[in-house]
Amino acid sequence: MLSEEAKWAFISALDDELLKGSATMSEWCAFIVRDCDYAFVGGANLATVITATAAIETYLRAEYAGRNLFRLVDLIDSAPIEPGLREDIHKLRKYRNTWVHVATPEDDDEILQNPESYEEQLEEWAKLAQRTLRRTVYENQWI
């Protein structure tokens, strides 16, 4: 598990790596990105995954949807973004769905027996969520 300091350093390193110019986004999106960062640093890994997906949806909706009310899956598919980013957003969305749309919540033996495994998995997904979020909001930079 990363410390708070290491998590802020991780976010800063992502910004240094991915932000080469300047990027703009709606204030709604910026608010959600900040909240996602606070969730990540605070160790709320599932909240990070869910919030990162919400920020990505907000960004894509503001940039590419106009007044159309696309489902997230359709919004991702119709956005003019790089195919690798599209794939990564879909992977994040599908992983988020496994937590948001739990098919059999009463079947909880595995999570009760091995919560550490889920925590480790969620931390890795939270890091991936941070990277995918930043790749998305920085995809159309002014250089």
Backbone torsions as a table, in degrees:
resi	resn	phi	psi	omega
1	MET	NA	131.7	179.1
2	LEU	-77.9	146.0	174.8
3	SER	-75.4	167.6	176.4
4	GLU	-57.6	-44.2	-179.7
5	GLU	-61.2	-42.6	179.4
6	ALA	-66.1	-34.1	178.8
7	LYS	-69.6	-40.7	175.1
8	TRP	-63.1	-39.1	178.2
9	ALA	-64.3	-38.3	177.6
10	PHE	-61.3	-46.7	178.6
11	ILE	-61.9	-45.5	179.3
12	SER	-61.5	-40.7	178.9
13	ALA	-64.5	-39.3	176.0
14	LEU	-61.9	-45.5	178.6
15	ASP	-60.9	-43.8	179.2
16	ASP	-62.4	-40.1	-178.5
17	GLU	-72.0	-43.5	-168.3
18	LEU	-98.9	-24.5	-177.5
19	LEU	-98.2	104.8	-177.1
20	LYS	-102.2	-16.0	178.8
21	GLY	-134.6	-121.3	174.7
22	SER	-134.6	152.7	-178.1
23	ALA	-129.9	147.0	176.4
24	THR	-119.5	150.1	176.8
25	MET	-155.0	162.8	178.4
26	SER	-65.1	157.4	177.6
27	GLU	-64.6	-31.9	175.2
28	TRP	-58.9	-47.2	-179.0
29	CYS	-64.4	-45.9	179.9
30	ALA	-58.7	-40.5	178.6
31	PHE	-61.4	-45.0	-178.7
32	ILE	-68.0	-39.1	177.2
33	VAL	-60.1	-45.5	178.2
34	ARG	-59.9	-44.0	179.6
35	ASP	-63.3	-37.8	177.0
36	CYS	-62.5	-42.8	178.0
37	ASP	-61.4	-44.3	179.4
38	TYR	-64.1	-39.0	177.2
39	ALA	-62.4	-45.5	-179.3
40	PHE	-60.7	-50.7	-178.2
41	VAL	-64.6	-34.2	179.8
42	GLY	-78.7	-2.1	177.5
43	GLY	86.9	9.7	178.0
44	ALA	-88.1	77.6	-171.6
45	ASN	-67.4	-40.9	176.9
46	LEU	-64.7	-42.1	176.8
47	ALA	-61.4	-35.2	177.1
48	THR	-62.2	-46.3	179.9
49	VAL	-61.7	-47.0	-178.2
50	ILE	-66.6	-43.3	-177.6
51	THR	-71.1	-37.8	176.7
52	ALA	-61.5	-41.5	178.4
53	THR	-64.4	-39.5	177.2
54	ALA	-63.9	-41.3	179.1
55	ALA	-65.6	-40.6	177.5
56	ILE	-61.9	-45.2	178.4
57	GLU	-61.6	-42.9	179.6
58	THR	-61.7	-43.7	179.4
59	TYR	-63.0	-51.1	-178.1
60	LEU	-62.3	-38.7	179.6
61	ARG	-64.1	-43.6	-179.6
62	ALA	-67.8	-38.0	-175.7
63	GLU	-81.1	-37.5	-165.9
64	TYR	-127.8	-10.9	-172.9
65	ALA	-91.1	-21.5	-173.4
66	GLY	61.2	-132.8	178.1
67	ARG	-96.8	6.7	179.2
68	ASN	-75.5	139.7	179.5
69	LEU	-103.8	72.8	178.6
70	PHE	-74.8	149.5	166.6
71	ARG	-67.5	156.5	-177.6
72	LEU	-55.9	-44.7	-178.7
73	VAL	-58.7	-41.7	180.0
74	ASP	-72.5	-35.6	177.8
75	LEU	-62.7	-43.4	178.2
76	ILE	-62.9	-46.4	-177.6
77	ASP	-66.1	-31.6	-176.0
78	SER	-90.6	-14.7	-178.6
79	ALA	-70.4	138.6	179.4
80	PRO	-81.1	69.4	-178.6
81	ILE	-116.2	164.1	-179.3
82	GLU	-60.7	136.5	-175.7
83	PRO	-55.7	-38.2	178.8
84	GLY	-64.3	-38.2	176.2
85	LEU	-66.1	-42.7	177.7
86	ARG	-56.0	-47.1	179.3
87	GLU	-60.2	-43.9	-179.0
88	ASP	-66.4	-36.8	176.5
89	ILE	-65.1	-42.3	177.7
90	HIS	-62.2	-41.1	177.9
91	LYS	-60.2	-44.7	178.8
92	LEU	-63.3	-44.0	179.3
93	ARG	-60.3	-44.0	-179.4
94	LYS	-66.4	-40.1	177.3
95	TYR	-64.8	-45.2	176.8
96	ARG	-56.0	-42.0	-178.8
97	ASN	-61.5	-31.6	178.9
98	THR	-64.6	-25.8	178.9
99	TRP	-93.9	-33.7	-176.1
100	VAL	-81.8	-33.1	-178.0
101	HIS	-117.1	64.1	-178.6
102	VAL	-67.8	118.1	-175.1
103	ALA	-71.1	-40.5	-176.8
104	THR	-132.0	75.0	-177.4
105	PRO	-64.1	-21.1	178.7
106	GLU	-75.5	-15.0	178.9
107	ASP	-90.2	76.5	-171.1
108	ASP	-113.8	16.0	-179.0
109	ASP	-59.2	-44.9	-176.6
110	GLU	-62.1	-45.3	-178.9
111	ILE	-70.0	-29.7	176.0
112	LEU	-71.8	-37.1	-177.5
113	GLN	-79.2	-29.4	-171.8
114	ASN	-140.1	57.2	-177.6
115	PRO	-64.2	-29.5	-179.4
116	GLU	-61.9	-38.0	179.2
117	SER	-62.3	-41.7	178.3
118	TYR	-67.1	-39.1	178.6
119	GLU	-63.5	-43.7	178.5
120	GLU	-62.9	-44.9	178.6
121	GLN	-61.4	-43.7	-179.8
122	LEU	-65.4	-36.7	178.0
123	GLU	-64.2	-40.6	177.3
124	GLU	-64.5	-41.6	178.0
125	TRP	-67.4	-33.7	177.6
126	ALA	-64.5	-39.8	176.7
127	LYS	-65.5	-42.9	176.9
128	LEU	-63.1	-38.9	178.6
129	ALA	-62.5	-42.6	178.0
130	GLN	-61.1	-44.0	179.9
131	ARG	-65.3	-46.3	-178.4
132	THR	-65.1	-39.9	176.7
133	LEU	-58.8	-49.8	-177.7
134	ARG	-68.3	-37.0	174.9
135	ARG	-60.1	-35.5	-179.3
136	THR	-72.4	-53.3	-175.0
137	VAL	-71.9	-16.0	177.3
138	TYR	-103.5	11.9	-173.7
139	GLU	-72.3	-18.2	-176.9
140	ASN	-129.2	68.0	-173.6
141	GLN	-83.3	154.7	170.0
142	TRP	-95.4	119.8	-178.3
143	ILE	-113.8	NA	NA
